[in-house]
Amino acid sequence: MDDKHMQIGEVAARTELSLRTIRHYEETGLVVPSARSQGGFRLYTESDVQRLMVIRRMKPLGFTLDQMRDLLAATDRLDGDDALDTDAREALLERVREYEQAATEQVDRLRVQLARAEDFAGTLRTRLHQTAPAGS
């Protein structure tokens, strides 16, 4: 990927995460800045941004920090360890499949909730139109 380094403010803007959230993810070990400037500022790469996007996408689906850490560890090993034997690779892929299944199930639950919320909002709109005074 691109070796260009970005400061935390640019990363926050690109990921739509707050500086505080990014620092929290650093403190919990989910993401580590790729480098530091001479002045000690955190510097991130495109790979770090992509890692933060995975975290950002997992959070609203209800994944815990430990689950995020586990998935990221599995994908890191899959992406970086060419010496994995077949069994180890398959075990890691199975972990990723389990997260994909959990994410799909949660998305389905959220779709049901969204449909109910849209139905409720439509019911309220209908109610308002039925009881609105003439000329409103």
N, C-alpha and C positions, 0 to 999 in steps of 0.2 A: 504494500500500500504506500501511500504518500508519506514521506518522512518529514513533511512540513510540521512544525510545532505551533500549537495555538495556546494562548493563555486561557485561563479558566473563564474569563468573561465571554470570549468568543465561543467556547464550548457550551457555556450556559445558554447563549443565544441560539446556537444550532440545535441543542437538545431540548430547549424549552424547560430546562431544570434550573432551579435557583442555585446560586453559589453555595448556599448553605447545604442544599441537598447533595450537590456534588462532593462537597467536603465530608458530609456524613458518609457517603458511599466510600470515600477514601478511608475514613476512620474505621469502617467496618470491613475493609479489605476487598470490597467488590471491584473497585477500580483503583489503579495506582498510576499517578502521572508518569509518563514515559521518561521525563527529565525534569530538571529544575534549571531555571536561568541562573546567571551569575548572581543576581539579586535575590535568589531563593524563590522566585515565582514558579508555581506549578506550570508545567508545559505538557500538553497532550498532543497525541497524533490522531489521525483519522481512525486508526484501530481503537483507540481509547473512546472516541466519540461513538463508534459502532457498539462497543461494549456498554456504554451508558444508555444507548437506545434500546438494547435488549432489556436492561434493567427497567427502563421507563415503561416498556411495553408489558413487562411481567407484573409490575406493581398493581395496576388497576384490575388485574385478573386474580388478585388475592394471593399471589405467591409470597412466601416469607423471605426474609433476607437469607436464611440458611438454604432455602430452595434455589434462590437466585445464585448463591455461591456455588451450590452443587452443580447446577446446569452449566454455569460458566466454566467451572473446573473441567467438566466433561468435554465441553466444546473446545476448551484450550488444549486439552490432551489430544483430541481428535485432529485439531488443526496443526499442532506443533510436534507431535511425537511420531515420526516416521517409523520408529522401531517397535511400534505396538504389534504384538502378535495377534493372530486372528481372534482368539477368545477375548482378549482385552478390548480390542476394537469393537467386537460385537456387544460386549457388556456395556461399553460407553454408548454405543448407538441405541441400545435398549433403554438406557436412562433417558436419552434425548427423546426417544419415542414416547416414553411415559409422560414427559413434560408436554410434548405436543398433544397427547391425548387429553391431559388435564386442561390445557389451554383451550382446546376445542370444546370440551364439555362446559367450561366456564363461559365461553363465548355464546354457546347455545343458551345457557341460563340467562345471560345478559340480554340476548335477543328476545326471550320471552318477557323479561322485565320491561324492556323497551316497548314492546308491543302493547303490554298492559298500560304503561304510562301514556303512550300515544292514544290509546283507546279512552283512557280517563280524561286526557286533555280535550279530545274530541267531544266527549260527553259534556264537559263543562262548556265548551264553545256552543254546542247545540242548545244547552240550557240557557245560556246568556242570550242567544239570538231569539229564543222562544219567549223570553220574559222581558226583552228590551222594549222600552217605550217606543212608540211610532216615531220615526224620524231620526233614530239613533244610528 
